[in-house]
């Protein structure tokens, strides 16, 4: 089974989706499962993980409804306020949804680089662990020290780094990012998504070789058992098609064994998210 471990859906709302700037106008429309299913079919991808793009519980419900309607959506990473006092009650409610794998907060947008070490946020992660929900870490490289501090406090919590912590591919600044990623990888409960890379490069002139130094770091640090492919569709369309994004990782991994490729393109995501949804029959859409 081939799994895209990171993609998004939305019905475009200008007042809500202010993060989509004028230079990102290609994203100013609806992106729904039918379009992604066609792309996945062309690229021999069977299922996907839908990840929140808006910080609201309405977003979580929206994704869960889509997942209920479309068997190709194997799991959902939603949003809830991890700092809320009634978080245990909210998590108890979400336990009823088979396809809800875990949660994410858009930490990259937080002005405080130490946000993840705040007492109320740390308490929220503790509750996630108790409910066996995963947590996706979305940060910039400058926030890596806080991420390291967080994961070291929770050795039994399943964490995954989205977009390789957004390395500075355009400017090729690698030293501090590399040090932080290696420190994160020293924690065996931390995984990493090979996603969101083309939008950190020159959108119009990137080449596969631009990513090699950064991919070399995460492959050496995490190994092939803790890395997972993600398209970041439709955000990837700013810099490349679904096929180009997938081919980037296919090309880099060409020399690996078939079992290692199976891990990166599906099995690692399945093991990490531990979907109850995987008990269902294989998807037949498309």
N, C-alpha and C positions, 0 to 999 in steps of 0.2 A: 504494500500500500504506500503510495506517494502522498505526503502531507505537506501542505503549505502552512507553516506554523505562525504566519503573521500577515493578516490582511484586514481591511476595513470596509464597512458599508455606511452610507449615509443618504438621507434625503436633504439636499442642500438648503440651508436656511441662512441667508446673508447676515442677519442680525446675530445669530448664534455662532456661525462658523467664521469668525473674524480672523482666525489664524490663516485662512486662505486669502492671501494677498493678491494684488493685481497681477504680479508676476507669476502667480500660480493659477491663472484664470482657467487652465485646462481642468481644474478640479471643481469649478463652480457649476456643478450639476449633480444630479442624483447618480449614485453608484450602488447598484443592488445585485442580488445573487445571480440573476439570469446572465448578466454580462460576464461576471467572473467565472461562472460555470463553463461558458464557452471557451474562455481563455485557458482554464484548467484542462479542459478536454483536449485542446490543441497541443498542450504541453505535457500530457500524460500525468497529470496530477489528479488524485482521486478525491481528496478532502482538504478542508482548510480549518484554521482557527480564526474566528472573527474577534478582533480586538477593539476595545472601546476607543473612540476618537473624541467624544464629548464627555465632560465630567458631570454626569447626572445619572440618576437611577432610571430615568426615562430611557436613556441610551441603553442601559443594561437590559431593560425589558424589550426594547426594540430589537436588539440582537438575539435575545432568547426566542422571540416570536419568529424571526427569520430562520433560526436554527431548527425550530419545531416544524417549519414548513419545508425546509430543504435538507435532505439527508447528507448532502455534500458538506454542510457545515457541521463538523464533528464536535466542535467545542466553542465556548465563548469565554473571553476574558473581559469581564465587565468592570463597572465602577460603583463603588459605594464610599461614603465618607469614613475612611479608616480612623479618623480622629473623633468620631461621634461617640457620645456617651452611651447611646443605645445600640452600638455596633453589634454586640452579641445577639440582640433580638433580630437585627437586620440579617445577619449571617444565618441564623436559624431559619429565617424565611427562605433564603436562597438555597438552602440545602435540598429543597424539594426538586430543583431543576437538574436533571441528569447531565445536561450539556454545559452547565456552568462550571468551568474548570478553576477559575481564580479571578483575581482582580488586578487593576493597575491604576496608578495615579500619575498624572503628567507632571512628574517632579522636575523635569527640565524647565518648566515654566515658573517654578517657584523662585522668588528672589533670594531666598535664604539657601545658600549652598549646603547648609547643615540640616535642612528640613527633615531628612529621613532619620535624624537622630533626636528629633523632638520627642519628649516624653509621651505625648498623646499619640503620635504616629507609631512609635515603638510598641505601645500598648495595643494598637490596632493589628500590627503584625503578629503579636502574640496570640490574638484571637483567631487570626487566619490559620495559624499553625494548629490550633486546637480543633479547627473544623476541616483540616486537610485541604484547604484551598491553596493554590499556588499564588505567587506574586511576581508580576512582570516589572522589572526595574527600567524605567525610561529616564535617562539622564544624559547630560553632556559630560565630556571628559573631566571638566573642572569639578564635577560632583562625585567623582570616583572615590575620594577619601571617605566621604560620608557613607557611600554604598558599602565600602569595605568594613567600616565600623558596624553597619547594620547587620550584614550577613554573618559576621563573626559572633554576634550576639545570639544568632538563631541557627545553630548547626543542623537542626532537624527540619527547618522550613525549606521548601522547594522554591528557589529563586531562579529567574532567567533574565539575562541582560538583553534588552531590546537593542537592535541596530548596532551591536558591538560598542555601545556607549558613544556612538556618533564621533568617531575619530576625525581629525582634521585632514581629510584626504586631499582637499584642494591645496592646502599649504604644506602638506607632507610633514607636519609636526607630529612626531611619533613617540618621542622619548618618555614624557610624563604619562601619556595614555598607555603606552606599553607597560610601564611599571605598575600602573593601577590595575590593568587587566590581568597581569600575572598574579598580583596579590589576590584579586577576586577568585581567580581560577584555583588558587591554593585551597579553597573551600570546596569540597566535593559535592556539596548540595547546590552549587551554583552552575547553571548552564548558560549558554550564549546563543543568540539568534544571528545567523548570517543573513541579515536583512537591513533595509534602509541605507545601503551603502552608496548607491548611485546618486542619491540626492545630497550626499555629503561631498561629492566630487563636482567637477565642472559639468553642469547639466548637458551641455551640447558637445563637449569635446573629450569626454572621458574615454579611456582605453582600459582593457582588462589589466594591463601591467600596473596601472595606477593603484590598484587594490592589493597587489601581491604582498608588499611589506606588511600591511595590516592583517591580511589573512594569515600570513606566516606566523604572526604573533599568536593569534587565537588558536590556530591549529596546534601549535607547539604547547601552548598553555593549557588548553582544555582537552585536547585529544579528540578523536572522532566519536567518542561516546557521549559527549556533552555539547555538541554543536548541532544546530538544526536550521535548515533552509526556511526562509520566509521571504515572500515577494514584496511585502509592504504595498501591495496593490490597494487602492489606485494611486497612492502618493507617488509611487515609483514612476508614474507616467510623466512626471515633471522632467525626467531624465532618461527614460527608456521604456520600451514595451515589456510586458510580462515575460515574453520569450527571451529578450536580451538580459533581463535580470536573472532569470533562471540559468541561462547559458553561461553567465559569468561564473556562477558557482559550479556548474557542470564542468566547465573548462578547467577551473582550478583543481577540481577533485579527480581529474581524468586518470591520474596515476594511482589512485587508491584501489583497494580491493572492492569487490562487489558488496561484501558485507559491510564495509565502511561506508560506501555510498548509500546502502540501504538505511544505515543508521542516520546519516545526515539528512536524507530526503524523506524520512518518515518515522523510523522506529524510535529515534531519540525523542521526538515530539510526543509520540504515543506513550513512551515510558515516563516522560516528565509530567505530562498533564494527567496521566492515569485515568483517562476518560471512562466513566461508566457508559458513555455513549458508544464506545467501541463494541459493546455487546450487541448492538443492532446490526442488521444485515448491511452488506456493502452498498454504497450509494449507487443509484442507477440513473441519475439525472444526466442530461447533456446528450 
